Amino acid sequence: MLKYNSNNNKNAYKLRKNMTPWERKLWFEFLKTLPIRVYKQKPIGEYIVDFYCPKYKIAIELDGSQHYEPDDKIYDENRTKYLNSLGIIVLRYANNMVSDNFESVCEDILKYLKF
């Protein structure tokens, strides 16, 4: 089991209840329908990942425009390094990819899931 900061539980709960439109689309139209367990807003260490598949140790992150600001890019790089150190593969998709190329995003995710 992955360790996590229990202080993140309340925030993760809020994030699950208030998903972005892109998170809702990916969850309800794809991830929720998969025959494997995928968690929404999963606390891992000091972070909360958008989606997490424990069977394959894959985190899926959807990035809005704020993720392209210099400070946020550094934060995301450190977060990815930490998750990778735990053996977790991080898949990142821009929100507009979910809107404009939904099938491609789903196909890419499926490449990492071997069921």
C-alpha positions, 0 to 999 in steps of 0.5 A: 500500500502506498503511503500518503499524508492523511491531511490530504483526505479532505482535499481529495474528497472535495476534488472528487466531488468537484471534478473539472469538466475534462476529469468528468469526461475522462472518468464517466466516458472511459475510466469508470467503464474499464474492467480494472479499479481506477481511483479518482483523486488518489492521495499518494505521498504529499500529492493527490493524483487525478486518477490512479490505477494500482494494478499497473501503477499508473497515475493519469494527470489532466493539465489545465493552462496553469500547469504551463506556468514556470513554477507549476512546471517545476512543481509537476516535474518534482511530483513526477520524479517522486511518483516515478521513484515509487515505480508509478508511471505518470501519464499527462494530458492537456485538457484540450486533448481530452476535449479535442482528441478524446479517442486518442487519449483513451487509446494512449492510456490503453497502451499502458493497461494490459488486461 
